[in-house]
Amino acid sequence: MSFGRRGLPPTGDTATPGAGPDGPEDLAAIFARLITAQGPITIQHYMGEANARYYASRDPLGVTGDFITAPEISQVFGEMVGLWLADLWIRAGRPQPVHYVELGPGRGTLARDALRAMARFGLAPTVHLVESSIALKAVQLEAVPQARWHHDLSTVPNDGPLLVVANEFLDALPIRQMVRTDAGWRERLVDWDGTGFIPVAGDRPMDAAVPEDRRDVAVGTIVESCPGAAAVVFELAGRLVAQRGAALLIDYGYDTPQDGSTLQAVRAHARADPFAAPGEADLTALVDFATLRHVAESRDCRWLGTTGQGAWLNALGAPTRARALAEAAPDQAEAILSGYTRLVDPGQMGTLFKVMGLASPLWPDAEGFGSVT
């Protein structure tokens, strides 16, 4: 399984630690002191600050990092994204100006491959990368030197259609967790027991924070939500309706409601305890695509469909492209085909990773999703 996400801004709940003579203070020590003085903090607070610290000072991708993402596994991935966007743009009448926007662009590999594919069809959009990690911006500059950088969507141009991509971005946005107790629903918090961090149930009633149709469940059931992901999709959907355009949201997640904690950590390409070393491991949670669909449609944005990554790539003709690359470089054929298999195999990334398409109501149907209802 591949894990991944992108740099994130801090949540703002904790003052940014100052650097001492030996560098920034350990985040675990800051959390321990804060919790000892003020009591447990929310999962959302803990995850947001931990990921902000994690991404602030490193490039976590690749063999020497903590995880690898689809664009780094195979160039076919980025090329299919670029072809999908170019096809929609052509059938929408080739509007100009047009803007390519990527949320959490990692090393810029996806943008580079997608833009190369778009250029073959006459699509040369301005490039806008939404990124907060200084370390990753330096790498992105080498891959996509023509890009303009933004902290969020608010400064992205509003003078033409947007072609938006977010690959393994939403899963790193801080989640909230509610747990059903004997006394009712409570928010799940992070406490410090003197030796380590542990999840606990808060003491404030939180029944109103749980959808009514999901409240009557067994004690111990955990329900997650991601306010940050909902906010991003709400803003993005509004921009697509106002400016026209389309978006691909690609991440590991689920498209029907489910219960249980999905909070996890990855470090050195292996699973880790999410409560063991805040700021030193990548924290993520599965993306709730069903909820995000409803958020987008609440703004009259068009939902094109949600499907498995493998099915989406195969429907676009990616197997043919992978074979062509292998034939053109026989000495690398095994690696090329192995990488592509990793992306589409149901036991690897093909099913767990989902692709959701959104578009302006005025834009045409899209390839890769079949018929939607």
Secondary structure, DSSP 8 states (H G I E B T S, - for coil): -----------SSS----EETTEE--HHHHHHHHHHHH--EEHHHHHHHHHHHHHHT---BSTTSSB--HHHH-HHHHHHHHHHHHHHHHHTT--SS-EEEEES-TTSHHHHHHHHHHHTTT---EEEEE---HHHHHHHHHH-TT-EEESSGGGS--SS-EEEEEES-GGGS--EEEEEETTEEEEEEEEE-SSSEEEEEEEEE-GGGS-GGGSS--TT-EEEE-HHHHHHHHHHHHHHHHH-EEEEEEEEEESS---S---EEEETTEEE-TTTSTTSSEEE--EEHHHHHHHHHTTT-EEEEEEEHHHHHHHTTHHHHHHHHHHH-GGGHHHHHHHHHHHH-TTTTTTTEEEEEEE-TTS---TTS----
